[in-house]
Amino acid sequence: MKHAIYQMDVEVLDPATNRKKIREWAEYQIAETNPDTIVLPEMWNAGYALDQLEEAADQKLQPTYDFLSHLAWSYQVNIIGGSVANQQEDGIYNSNLVFNRKGEQVHQYDKMHLVPMLDEPKYLQGGNNRAELFELDHVKMGVVICYDLRFPELMRSLTLQGAEVIYVVAQWPAARRNHWTYLLHARAIENQCYIVSCNSSGECNGTQFAGESLVIDPLGELVADGPAQAEATIHAEVDLEKVRDTRKQIPVFESRVPKLYDNHWGKHDA
Ligand SMILES: NC(=O)CCC(=O)C(=O)O
């Protein structure tokens, strides 16, 4: 499965410009490299101006749904739709949508872990739904949003359900870029899956985002990487045989003894 990943400079509080940028970028990618799947970063509609999000948030996800569904259908491409500020009756959620090549929505995930260092709990609602998988082109996949990367139990629950690829969509600050790169590698190695990440590269209210969108294989080897702090496109192919081979070579999932661990991992370990 061929990916085109948009390490994007998001225009703060300007969803129309961001949609235009994405449409033009996607048209170019389809013509030049014909990817199976395109990947967008976190909060691409509005950026990280959390105290002004109400101006730019989607009303109940409708603008993003219409835009991404049409894009996926027009170009017959799968879309991991990063995430957007999503105004609902009880507040604003940070929501991811995924579309298949027919333009059908196959997944929604509302970011469950809110970032205290960025004051997210003051401005956003945390998602309440269990983390579930979706399928694109018959591959089982999961998606998490940025700070979620710090929670190995979330990503483990996705691999225990069968994920072979996990997407990490982000606006991860440059100030903590080491955490970003080390944690992406760790999650790939411990879960023996592909990690396909898409970070943003712009700046918002004095915070510079790291870029460095990495794609890592199930052995922890770097497949592709984006530059630090600059807008870019990353191309990367994932080979699912490698997931299966790695899990045979180092059979971590068969060696687990969940009944002996503190059992805070949720229903999949029961
Ligand atoms: N947008 C985010 O979730 C940022 C996460 C972050 O800054 C961190 O985990 O560090």
The ligand as an ORCA input file, in Angstrom:
! r2SCAN-3c Opt
* xyz 0 1
  N      -1.230     17.911     19.952
  C      -0.752     17.109     20.877
  O      -1.408     16.160     21.291
  C       0.623     17.449     21.393
  C       1.179     16.408     22.326
  C       2.408     16.884     23.023
  O       2.786     18.037     22.939
  C       3.177     15.921     23.823
  O       2.695     14.807     24.053
  O       4.299     16.268     24.252
*
